[in-house]
Amino acid sequence: MSSDPWGRVDEQGTVYVRTAEGERVVGSWQAGSPEEALAYFERKYQGLEAEIGLLEHRVRKTDLAAKDAQVALDHLREQVTEAHAVGDLASLAQRLETLAGEIESRQAERKAARAKAQDDARTAKEKLVAEAEALAESTQWREAGDRLRALVDTWKGLPRLDRKSDDELWHRFSHARSVFSKHRKAHFATLDAERETARAAKEKLVAEAEALAASTEWGDTAAAYRDLMAQWKAAGRAQRDAEEELWARFRGAQDVFFQARAAAFSERDAEQGENQKLKEALLVEAEAILPITDLKTAKAALREISERWEAIGHVPRDARPKLDGRLNAVERAVREAEDAEWQRSNPEAKARAAGMTGLLQAAVDRLQADLDKARATGNANKVAKLESELAGRQALLDQAQKSLQEFSG
C-alpha cells in the first residue's frame, strides 16, 4: 500500500483522498504501482489547480463579465466537490470561495457603476433637453441650428436609460427640435417672400434709372437719382444673385448719367473760366468811372458795361460773389451821386432847407439877445443855461446853412 499526506492506495488498488470529513474514494488503479496511481491522481489535482488559477487571473486582471465568471466558478466548484484527484481539495475550495467573494464584489461594483452611469446619462440627457427647449425659441438660425445638431450627436453617444424615461426625454428633445425647425422654415419663407417683393420693386427702380441715364436735365435728374437711391435702400434686399445683378444695372445707369454730367460740367467750367476773365476786364473799365465827375457820362458808361456784363454769361460759383461785389460798388456810387444831384435840384427840398435855416437863425438871434441881457444883469445861472442852448442851436444852424449851400452849388 502507498500513501502521501493527501491520499493513499490500498492493497486492492483503491485510491483515496484525505479531506476534513474523512477519506473519500476517488478511483482505482490496476495498471501499475501505487506510486504511479497517486501521481496520476495528483496530476488531476494539478489540472484543477491550474484551471482555478486561470479563473483567478481572468477575474482579477481582465474585464471578464460577472455572469461568465460565476458560470466558470460554479463549474469549478462542482469539479472540486466531485474531484477524482488527490491533493489539498479544501484549499482549492477555499480559493474558490475567496474568488466567489471577489466576483460578488465585482458584481456589486459594476451594478453601482451601471446605476451611476444611468444617473449620469439621465442628468446629461435632461441637460440636453433643457438646452434644446431653450434653443427652440431662438432666432439665431445658424448658431442655434448648428448647436442642435451637435446636441443630437452628443445624445447618440450617451447610453440608453430605461425605455419609459428614455422615450419621454427623447420626445421632449425631438419636439424642441421640431419647434425650432418650424419657426426657422416660417422665417425663411417670410424672408423669401420679402426678397421676392424687394426684387420686383428693384426691377422697377432699375427700369426708371435706365430711362434717366441719357437725360441732360442735370439738376432734376440728379435729384431723381437721389430719390431712386432712397427707394432702393428702403426696398430691402432681394436674393443674392438677383440683388447683385440688379445693383450692377442700377449703378451702371447712374454712372452713365453722372459721367455725362461730369463731362458737361467740365466743359461748362472751362467756358465759365473764360467768362470770369472777360468780367474781370469789364470791372477794370467800370471802376475807372470813379470818382464821378460827370454823372451823365458815368451813367451811360455803366449802362453799356452792364449790358456787356449780362451778355458774357455765368462765371464759376466761387468767383461770383467777389465779381458781383465789385460791380455793385460802382453801381452804388453812381446811385449815390444821382441821389445827391437830385437833392441839389429839388425845389421843395431847397425851400424846406431855406425855411429851416431861417427858423434856426431867428432862434439863435433870440437866444443871443437873451444871453446879452442875462450877462448885463449878472445872472450867472441863466447865462450858463442860455450859453448851452445857444451852442446847440448854433450847431444846427451851421448844418442847415451847409445843406442850403449844397443846393446852391
C-alpha positions as CSV (number, residue, x, y, z in Angstrom):
1,M,0.0,0.0,0.0
2,S,1.2,3.5,-0.8
3,S,0.2,6.9,0.7
4,D,1.1,10.6,1.0
5,P,-0.3,13.5,3.1
6,W,-3.4,13.8,0.8
7,G,-4.1,10.3,-0.3
8,R,-3.3,6.6,-0.4
9,V,-3.8,3.4,-2.4
10,D,-4.9,0.2,-0.6
11,E,-3.9,-3.4,-1.4
12,Q,-6.8,-3.8,-3.8
13,G,-5.7,-0.7,-5.8
14,T,-8.4,1.6,-4.5
15,V,-7.3,5.3,-4.4
16,Y,-8.4,7.5,-1.5
17,V,-8.1,11.3,-1.0
18,R,-8.0,12.7,2.6
19,T,-10.4,15.5,3.4
20,A,-11.6,17.2,6.6
21,E,-14.6,15.0,6.5
22,G,-12.5,11.8,6.2
23,E,-11.3,9.7,3.3
24,R,-13.1,9.5,0.0
25,V,-12.6,7.1,-2.9
26,V,-11.5,8.9,-6.0
27,G,-10.7,5.8,-8.2
28,S,-8.9,2.5,-8.6
29,W,-5.6,1.6,-10.1
30,Q,-4.7,-1.8,-11.5
31,A,-2.2,-0.9,-14.2
32,G,0.9,-0.2,-12.2
33,S,2.4,0.7,-8.8
34,P,0.6,2.6,-6.1
35,E,3.1,5.5,-6.6
36,E,2.0,5.7,-10.2
37,A,-1.6,5.7,-9.2
38,L,-1.0,8.6,-6.7
39,A,1.0,10.5,-9.4
40,Y,-1.8,10.1,-11.8
41,F,-4.5,11.5,-9.5
42,E,-2.2,14.2,-8.3
43,R,-1.9,15.4,-11.9
44,K,-5.7,15.6,-12.0
45,Y,-5.4,17.8,-8.9
46,Q,-2.8,20.0,-10.6
47,G,-5.2,20.3,-13.5
48,L,-7.9,21.6,-11.3
49,E,-5.5,23.9,-9.6
50,A,-4.4,25.3,-12.9
51,E,-8.0,26.0,-14.0
52,I,-8.7,27.8,-10.7
53,G,-5.5,29.9,-11.2
54,L,-6.6,30.8,-14.7
55,L,-10.0,31.9,-13.5
56,E,-8.4,33.9,-10.7
57,H,-6.3,35.7,-13.3
58,R,-9.3,36.4,-15.6
59,V,-11.4,37.7,-12.7
60,R,-8.6,39.9,-11.2
61,K,-6.8,41.0,-14.4
62,T,-9.3,41.2,-17.2
63,D,-12.8,42.6,-17.8
64,L,-14.4,39.2,-17.6
65,A,-18.2,39.6,-17.2
66,A,-19.5,38.7,-13.8
67,K,-22.0,36.3,-15.3
68,D,-19.4,34.4,-17.2
69,A,-17.1,34.4,-14.1
70,Q,-20.0,33.0,-12.0
71,V,-20.7,30.2,-14.5
72,A,-17.0,29.2,-14.6
73,L,-16.9,29.4,-10.7
74,D,-19.9,27.1,-10.3
75,H,-18.4,24.6,-12.8
76,L,-15.1,24.5,-10.9
77,R,-16.9,24.2,-7.5
78,E,-18.7,21.1,-8.9
79,Q,-15.4,19.7,-10.2
80,V,-13.6,20.3,-6.9
81,T,-16.5,18.8,-4.9
82,E,-16.6,15.6,-7.0
83,A,-12.9,15.7,-8.0
84,H,-11.3,12.4,-8.7
85,A,-8.0,13.8,-7.7
86,V,-5.5,13.7,-4.9
87,G,-4.4,16.9,-3.2
88,D,-5.5,19.7,-0.9
89,L,-9.0,19.9,-2.2
90,A,-10.0,22.1,0.8
91,S,-7.5,24.8,-0.2
92,L,-8.9,24.7,-3.7
93,A,-12.4,25.1,-2.3
94,Q,-11.3,28.0,-0.2
95,R,-9.7,29.7,-3.1
96,L,-13.0,29.3,-5.0
97,E,-14.9,30.8,-2.0
98,T,-12.5,33.7,-1.9
99,L,-12.9,34.1,-5.7
100,A,-16.7,34.0,-5.2
101,G,-16.5,37.0,-2.8
102,E,-14.4,38.9,-5.3
103,I,-16.9,38.1,-8.1
104,E,-19.7,39.2,-5.9
105,S,-17.9,42.5,-5.1
106,R,-17.2,42.9,-8.8
107,Q,-20.9,42.4,-9.5
108,A,-21.8,45.0,-6.8
109,E,-19.2,47.5,-8.2
110,R,-20.4,47.0,-11.7
111,K,-24.0,47.3,-10.6
112,A,-23.2,50.6,-8.8
113,A,-21.2,51.7,-11.9
114,R,-24.2,51.0,-14.1
115,A,-26.5,52.8,-11.8
116,K,-24.2,55.8,-11.7
117,A,-23.8,55.7,-15.5
118,Q,-27.6,55.7,-15.8
119,D,-27.9,58.6,-13.4
120,D,-25.1,60.5,-15.2
121,A,-26.8,59.7,-18.6
122,R,-30.2,60.8,-17.2
123,T,-28.6,64.1,-15.9
124,A,-26.8,64.6,-19.2
125,K,-29.9,64.0,-21.3
126,E,-32.0,66.2,-19.1
127,K,-29.5,69.0,-19.7
128,L,-29.6,68.3,-23.4
129,V,-33.4,68.5,-23.4
130,A,-33.3,71.8,-21.3
131,E,-30.8,73.4,-23.7
132,A,-32.8,72.2,-26.8
133,E,-36.0,73.6,-25.4
134,A,-34.3,76.9,-24.7
135,L,-33.0,76.9,-28.3
136,A,-36.4,76.2,-29.7
137,E,-37.4,79.8,-29.5
138,S,-34.1,81.2,-30.7
139,T,-33.9,83.4,-33.9
140,Q,-30.2,82.9,-34.2
141,W,-30.9,80.4,-37.0
142,R,-27.4,79.3,-38.0
143,E,-25.9,79.2,-34.5
144,A,-28.9,77.5,-32.9
145,G,-29.2,75.0,-35.8
146,D,-25.6,74.1,-35.5
147,R,-25.9,73.7,-31.7
148,L,-29.0,71.5,-32.0
149,R,-27.1,69.2,-34.5
150,A,-24.3,69.0,-32.0
151,L,-26.7,68.1,-29.2
152,V,-28.1,65.2,-31.3
153,D,-24.6,63.9,-31.8
154,T,-24.0,64.1,-28.0
155,W,-27.3,62.4,-27.4
156,K,-26.3,59.5,-29.6
157,G,-23.1,59.0,-27.7
158,L,-24.9,58.6,-24.3
159,P,-26.2,55.2,-23.0
160,R,-29.9,54.4,-23.1
161,L,-32.0,54.8,-20.0
162,D,-34.9,52.6,-19.1
163,R,-37.3,52.6,-22.1
164,K,-40.0,54.8,-20.4
165,S,-37.6,57.5,-19.2
166,D,-35.6,57.5,-22.5
167,D,-38.7,57.8,-24.6
168,E,-40.0,60.7,-22.6
169,L,-36.8,62.6,-22.7
170,W,-36.4,61.9,-26.4
171,H,-39.9,63.1,-27.1
172,R,-39.2,66.4,-25.4
173,F,-35.8,66.7,-27.2
174,S,-37.3,65.9,-30.6
175,H,-40.3,68.3,-30.0
176,A,-37.9,71.2,-29.3
177,R,-36.0,70.5,-32.5
178,S,-39.3,70.4,-34.4
179,V,-40.5,73.7,-32.9
180,F,-37.2,75.4,-33.9
181,S,-37.3,73.8,-37.4
182,K,-40.9,75.0,-37.9
183,H,-40.0,78.6,-36.8
184,R,-37.0,78.6,-39.0
185,K,-38.9,77.4,-42.0
186,A,-41.6,80.1,-41.4
187,H,-38.9,82.8,-41.0
188,F,-37.2,81.9,-44.3
189,A,-40.5,81.5,-46.1
190,T,-41.3,85.1,-45.0
191,L,-37.8,86.2,-45.9
192,D,-38.2,84.6,-49.3
193,A,-41.5,86.5,-49.9
194,E,-39.9,89.7,-48.7
195,R,-36.9,89.2,-51.0
196,E,-39.2,88.5,-53.9
197,T,-41.1,91.7,-53.2
198,A,-37.8,93.6,-53.0
199,R,-36.7,92.1,-56.3
200,A,-39.9,93.2,-58.0
201,A,-39.6,96.7,-56.6
202,K,-35.9,97.0,-57.5
203,E,-36.6,95.9,-61.1
204,K,-38.9,98.9,-61.4
205,L,-36.3,101.2,-59.9
206,V,-33.7,99.8,-62.3
207,A,-36.1,100.5,-65.3
208,E,-36.6,104.1,-64.1
209,A,-32.8,104.5,-63.6
210,E,-32.0,103.2,-67.1
211,A,-34.7,105.5,-68.6
212,L,-33.0,108.6,-67.0
213,A,-29.4,107.6,-68.0
214,A,-29.5,109.8,-71.2
215,S,-31.1,112.8,-69.6
216,T,-29.4,116.2,-69.8
217,E,-31.6,117.8,-67.2
218,W,-28.7,117.7,-64.8
219,G,-30.3,119.1,-61.6
220,D,-33.7,117.5,-61.9
221,T,-32.2,114.1,-62.9
222,A,-29.6,114.1,-60.2
223,A,-32.4,114.8,-57.7
224,A,-34.4,111.9,-59.2
225,Y,-31.5,109.6,-58.8
226,R,-31.2,110.5,-55.2
227,D,-34.8,109.7,-54.7
228,L,-34.4,106.4,-56.5
229,M,-31.4,105.6,-54.2
230,A,-33.6,106.3,-51.1
231,Q,-36.3,104.0,-52.5
232,W,-33.6,101.3,-53.3
233,K,-32.4,101.3,-49.7
234,A,-36.0,101.2,-48.3
235,A,-37.0,98.3,-50.6
236,G,-34.9,95.7,-48.7
237,R,-32.6,93.0,-50.1
238,A,-33.5,90.6,-52.9
239,Q,-32.0,87.1,-53.3
240,R,-28.2,87.5,-53.5
241,D,-27.8,86.7,-57.2
242,A,-30.7,88.9,-58.2
243,E,-29.5,91.7,-55.8
244,E,-26.1,91.7,-57.4
245,E,-27.4,91.7,-61.0
246,L,-30.0,94.5,-60.3
247,W,-27.5,96.6,-58.4
248,A,-25.0,96.3,-61.3
249,R,-27.7,97.6,-63.7
250,F,-28.8,100.3,-61.3
251,R,-25.3,101.6,-60.7
252,G,-24.4,101.3,-64.3
253,A,-27.4,103.6,-65.3
254,Q,-26.3,106.1,-62.7
255,D,-22.7,106.0,-63.9
256,V,-23.8,106.8,-67.5
257,F,-25.7,109.9,-66.3
258,F,-23.2,111.2,-63.8
259,Q,-20.2,110.7,-66.2
260,A,-22.1,112.6,-68.9
261,R,-22.9,115.3,-66.3
262,A,-19.3,115.5,-65.2
263,A,-18.2,115.9,-68.8
264,A,-20.7,118.7,-69.4
265,F,-19.8,120.4,-66.1
266,S,-16.1,120.2,-67.1
267,E,-16.9,121.9,-70.4
268,R,-19.0,124.5,-68.6
269,D,-16.3,125.2,-66.1
270,A,-13.8,125.8,-68.9
271,E,-16.3,128.2,-70.5
272,Q,-17.1,130.0,-67.2
273,G,-13.3,130.4,-66.6
274,E,-13.1,132.4,-69.8
275,N,-16.2,134.4,-68.8
276,Q,-14.5,135.3,-65.5
277,K,-11.6,136.8,-67.3
278,L,-13.9,138.9,-69.5
279,K,-15.8,140.2,-66.5
280,E,-12.6,141.0,-64.6
281,A,-11.6,143.1,-67.7
282,L,-15.0,144.8,-67.6
283,L,-14.6,145.6,-63.9
284,V,-11.4,147.5,-64.7
285,E,-13.5,149.7,-67.1
286,A,-16.3,150.1,-64.5
287,E,-14.0,151.0,-61.7
288,A,-12.3,153.6,-63.9
289,I,-15.7,155.6,-63.8
290,L,-14.8,156.5,-60.2
291,P,-14.6,159.1,-58.9
292,I,-17.6,160.5,-60.7
293,T,-17.0,164.0,-62.2
294,D,-19.8,163.9,-64.9
295,L,-22.9,162.0,-63.7
296,K,-24.5,161.7,-67.2
297,T,-21.3,160.3,-68.8
298,A,-20.8,157.9,-65.8
299,K,-24.4,156.6,-66.1
300,A,-24.0,156.0,-69.8
301,A,-20.7,154.2,-69.4
302,L,-22.2,152.0,-66.6
303,R,-25.3,151.1,-68.7
304,E,-23.1,150.0,-71.6
305,I,-20.9,148.0,-69.2
306,S,-23.9,146.3,-67.6
307,E,-25.2,145.2,-71.0
308,R,-21.9,143.6,-71.9
309,W,-21.7,142.0,-68.4
310,E,-25.1,140.2,-68.8
311,A,-24.1,139.1,-72.3
312,I,-21.0,137.4,-71.1
313,G,-22.9,134.8,-69.1
314,H,-22.1,132.7,-66.0
315,V,-18.8,132.6,-64.1
316,P,-17.6,129.9,-61.6
317,R,-19.7,129.9,-58.5
318,D,-16.8,130.6,-56.1
319,A,-15.7,133.7,-58.1
320,R,-19.3,135.1,-58.5
321,P,-19.6,137.0,-55.1
322,K,-16.3,138.9,-55.4
323,L,-17.0,139.9,-59.1
324,D,-20.6,141.0,-58.3
325,G,-19.4,142.9,-55.3
326,R,-17.0,145.0,-57.2
327,L,-19.6,145.9,-59.9
328,N,-22.2,146.6,-57.2
329,A,-19.8,149.1,-55.6
330,V,-19.6,151.1,-58.8
331,E,-23.4,150.9,-59.3
332,R,-23.9,152.1,-55.7
333,A,-21.5,155.1,-56.2
334,V,-23.5,156.1,-59.3
335,R,-26.8,155.8,-57.4
336,E,-25.5,157.9,-54.6
337,A,-24.2,160.6,-57.0
338,E,-27.6,160.5,-58.7
339,D,-29.4,160.9,-55.4
340,A,-27.1,163.8,-54.4
341,E,-27.8,165.5,-57.7
342,W,-31.5,165.2,-57.3
343,Q,-31.3,166.6,-53.8
344,R,-29.4,169.6,-55.1
345,S,-32.0,170.3,-57.9
346,N,-35.2,169.6,-55.8
347,P,-37.0,173.0,-55.3
348,E,-39.2,171.7,-52.4
349,A,-36.1,170.4,-50.6
350,K,-34.3,173.7,-51.2
351,A,-37.3,175.6,-49.8
352,R,-37.5,173.4,-46.8
353,A,-33.8,173.9,-46.2
354,A,-34.1,177.7,-46.5
355,G,-37.1,177.8,-44.2
356,M,-35.3,175.7,-41.6
357,T,-32.2,177.9,-41.9
358,G,-34.4,181.0,-41.3
359,L,-36.1,179.5,-38.3
360,L,-32.8,178.4,-36.7
361,Q,-31.2,181.8,-37.4
362,A,-34.2,183.6,-35.7
363,A,-33.8,181.2,-32.7
364,V,-30.1,181.9,-32.5
365,D,-30.7,185.7,-32.6
366,R,-33.3,185.5,-29.9
367,L,-31.1,183.4,-27.6
368,Q,-28.1,185.8,-28.2
369,A,-30.2,188.8,-27.1
370,D,-31.4,186.9,-24.0
371,L,-27.9,186.0,-23.2
372,D,-26.7,189.6,-23.5
373,K,-29.4,190.7,-21.1
374,A,-28.5,188.0,-18.6
375,R,-24.9,188.9,-18.7
376,A,-25.8,192.6,-18.1
377,T,-27.8,191.7,-15.0
378,G,-25.1,189.3,-13.7
379,N,-27.4,186.3,-13.6
380,A,-24.8,183.6,-13.7
381,N,-27.2,180.6,-13.7
382,K,-29.3,182.0,-16.6
383,V,-26.1,182.9,-18.5
384,A,-24.9,179.2,-18.3
385,K,-28.3,177.8,-19.4
386,L,-28.6,180.2,-22.3
387,E,-25.0,179.6,-23.4
388,S,-25.7,175.9,-23.6
389,E,-28.9,176.4,-25.5
390,L,-27.3,178.8,-27.9
391,A,-24.4,176.4,-28.6
392,G,-26.9,173.6,-29.6
393,R,-29.0,175.9,-31.8
394,Q,-25.8,177.3,-33.5
395,A,-24.6,173.8,-34.4
396,L,-28.0,173.0,-36.0
397,L,-27.9,176.4,-37.8
398,D,-24.3,175.7,-39.2
399,Q,-25.6,172.3,-40.5
400,A,-28.6,173.8,-42.1
401,Q,-26.6,176.6,-43.8
402,K,-24.2,173.9,-45.1
403,S,-27.1,172.0,-46.6
404,L,-28.5,175.1,-48.2
405,Q,-25.1,175.9,-49.8
406,E,-25.2,172.5,-51.4
407,F,-28.5,173.3,-53.1
408,S,-26.8,176.5,-54.4
409,G,-23.6,174.7,-55.5
